[in-house]
Amino acid sequence: MNNIWVLADVNKPPSGVTSMPVGAEETSAKIVADHNASAPVTPQQKQGPGNTFWIFIILMFVLMYLMLFRGPQKQKQERKRMMQSLQKNDKVQTIGGVIGIIVDIKDDEITLKVDESNNTKIKVISSAIGKNLSRDKS
């Protein structure tokens, strides 16, 4: 071996270490290091998630609450109010699409008149009422 090279690490910032060839007549390599460096080289510290991450997580929980719990709860309250406001002579539509006029309300059973000419009546349970057409003008 004629020449041996001592190289500095290219990934670290320069610290005064140099590289030079070592000749056949020299027995040891000469490495010059600066011991009076201003600050020791430390690996970068890992930073945790920032404030943006936590704001995003909180917004996701708020949206989940609104979509999964608050929406159906509000619809349930509106349906309960509609069921309590049903009265005789209200025009209603069942969830099956039958339109009739309430003739009688007993507990959980509602009697509807569906045909005026034949005086046809049907009995349905209160949960089968979909809309109160007398109150809802939409």
DRENZAMAR-849955 format. One record per atom (N, C-alpha, C): x, z, y. Coordinates in steps of 0.001 Angstrom, whole numbers, plus 500000, padded with zeros to 6 digits. Example, Ala and Ser with C-alpha at 12.3 -4.5 7.8 and 13.67 -1.06 7.14 Angstrom:
<recs>
513190507800494310;512300507800495500;513200507800496700;512850507080497750;513670507140498940;512900507870500030;
</recs>
This chain:
<recs>
500830500000498827;500000500000500000;500877500000501240;500655499005502022;501454498905503227;500848499681504381;499593499528504580;498943500190505713;497732500992505251;497529502169505773;496356503020505518;495734503305506869;494448503111506970;493736503335508235;492871504580508124;492838505352509168;491932506488509273;490937506116510352;489659506041510001;488628505573510933;487724506718511348;487211506612512547;486254507601513044;484856507195512604;483964508166512461;482581507916512082;481859507235513240;481231506102512997;480583505351514065;479230505931514444;478639506789513622;477329507352513911;477389508546514856;478546509152514992;478682510313515865;479200509867517226;478851510598518273;479389510238519580;480897510469519612;481607509765520488;483067509903520518;483472511344520825;484383511863520046;484829513242520242;486341513322520430;486960512227520762;488393512235520974;489177511893519727;488507511587518603;489195511228517374;489530509746517450;490754509430517180;491161508023517201;491617507615515822;491700506336515622;492198505832514343;493455505019514605;494369505128513689;495626504388513845;496202504117512467;496962503051512373;497560502752511070;498695503721510762;498804504004509513;499903504853509075;500883503936508338;502103503881508835;503077502978508242;503656503552506960;504394502733506256;505009503150505000;506068504204505229;506712504176506386;507752505154506658;507192506485507101;505912506520507569;505318507795508000;504681508447506794;504758509730506698;504228510440505538;502853511026505782;502475511196507036;501155511761507305;500500510989508439;499203511037508466;498455510345509513;498399511218510742;498369510562511881;498249511306513135;496811511162513628;496134512265513735;494762512278514236;494736513141515475;494291512567516546;494239513299517796;492797513697518029;492555514980518176;491204515466518420;491195516286519694;490175516122520442;490036516881521687;489291518170521372;489976519303521419;489354520595521130;488654521171522347;488825520593523461;488207521101524687;486968520285525054;486175519887524073;484960519122524359;483971520004525103;483182519380525940;482273520158526793;481184520871525991;480647520265524950;479604520909524153;479740520447522713;479468521324521773;479540520894520388;478407519919520076;478678519003519194;477668518015518814;476736518659517799;475439518675518121;474449519254517213;473454518185516819;472926518269515628;471902517292515240;470648517491516081;469920516408516272;468698516504517075;467684517402516378;467056518243517190;466035519124516630;464739518348516498;464034518608515418;462772517922515160;461701518487516076;461000517600516762;459935518053517652;458618518041516893;457802519059517136;456503519162516497;455500518248517178;454269518233516677;453244517390517288;452953517855518711;452714516900519572;452466517210520975;451019517595521233;450719517801522485;449367518184522893;448360517088522595;448780515848522658;447869514732522401;447309514816520986;448134515183520043;447695515308518653;446595516347518525;446776517513519143;445783518585519030;444494518218519749;444587517533520872;443382517089521584;442613516108520711;443325515199520063;442689514234519167;441972514937518016;442596515921517405;441991516659516289;440735517389516752;440789518026517915;439625518748518445;438485517779518728;438791516627519318;437750515623519578;437127515122518283;437916514979517244;437373514536515960;436394515565515399;436724516860515503;435808517897515020;434520517934515834;434610517734517141;433415517715517994;432520516545517600;433099515372517409;432314514205517003;431686514404515626;432426514993514704;431866515256513381;430685516212513469;430802517254514309;429707518203514462;428477517494515020;428674516691516059;427542516014516683;426868515039515729;427663514332514947;427093513325514054;426496513929512791;427143514912512226;426708515428510931;425691516555511023;425746517353512077;424876518525512131;423842518450513251;424257518135514441;423360518209515594;422287517129515568;422641515902515197;421674514798515164;420507515054514220;420776515313512942;419669515583512018;418880516837512376;419560517840512920;418871519070513315;417878518779514440;418272517948515383;417394517591516497;416197516774516001;416429515828515085;415337515035514525;414355515915513751;414879516904513047;414025517821512286;413126518627513232;413690519082514358;412900519828515337;411811518948515948;412139517683516263;411145516773516833;410023516499515836;410374516320514559;409349516078513537;408444517299513367;409022518496513415;408233519719513290;407246519835514457;407726519513515671;406844519548516846;405703518544516706;406022517344516182;405001516315516002;403966516765514977;404424517391513886;403492517846512850;402575518953513355;403114519834514208;402296520923514749;401299520419515787;401579519289516408;400699518784517456;399597517866516917;399582517603515587;398534516737515032;397160517383515183;396191516575515620;394814517059515805;393843516029515245;392603516447515164;391539515552514747;391458514377515723;391112513207515207;390953511957515965;392268511369516480;393426511879516022;394709511246516349;394914510052515420;395419508960515976;395734507787515181;397177507949514700;397399507884513372;398714508116512790;399096506986511848;400373506899511590;400903505956510614;401655506760509566;401392506477508294;402098507180507228;403457506513507004;404307507176506228;405619506596505949;405493505367505060;404348505180504424;404088503993503608;403521502848504422;403200503095505698;402706502037506569;401195502013506752;400470502951506126;399013503004506266;398679503620507622;397781502947508364;397355503454509670;395930503971509537;395724505175510061;394399505758509991;394188506795511076;392964507306511117;392590508327512089;392357509633511340;392939510717511853;392810512019511191;391367512490511298;390782512824510131;389420513338510071;389437514842509847;390387515306508998;390412516721508651;391860517141508349;392204518362508744;393522518930508446;393303520260507740;393819520386506521;393755521639505772;395141521926505237;395737523006505660;397064523439505215;398054522272505180;398340521777503964;399336520727503788;398672519389503463;397367519313503614;396620518118503249;395890517559504464;396046516245504690;395417515598505839;394537514467505313;393297514418505807;392369513361505423;392360512309506529;392596511051506132;392631509941507083;391480508985506811;390862508502507890;389867507445507782;390610506142508046;390658505260507038;391436504039507160;390570502809507419;389255502898507189;388368501747507423;387059502245508017;386713501754509180;385493502174509878;384235501621509215;384259500381508778;383047499744508257;382597500336506924;383531500656506042;383181501209504732;383310502724504688;383778503336505791;384009504771505865;384984505221504754;386093504461504580;387084504752503553;388036505824504059;388186506857503208;389074507964503568;390107508158502468;391305508580502878;392327508933501899;392911510284502292;393412510986501285;394052512273501535;395549512112501295;396352512610502237;397808512562502115;398360513944502447;399567514206501979;400201515462502374;400813515278503762;401008516357504461;401439516274505857;402828515643506011;403674515770505019;405005515174505134;404975513651505029;403810513073504644;403687511623504550;403385510985505904;403103511780506909;402836511246508250;404162510878508895;404305509595509309;405537509123509923;405498509158511433;404380508718512027;404263508654513488;402864509057513918;402818509640515092;401542509904515742;401372508814516786;400564507791516468;400425506649517347;399628506977518607;398825508027518584;398075508433519776;399012508991520837;400016509693520432;400958510318521372;402149509406521678;402648508701520653;403784507791520833;403274506426521279;403614506038522450;403170504739522974;404249503672522748;405253503952521884;406317502975521649;406047502142520425;
</recs>
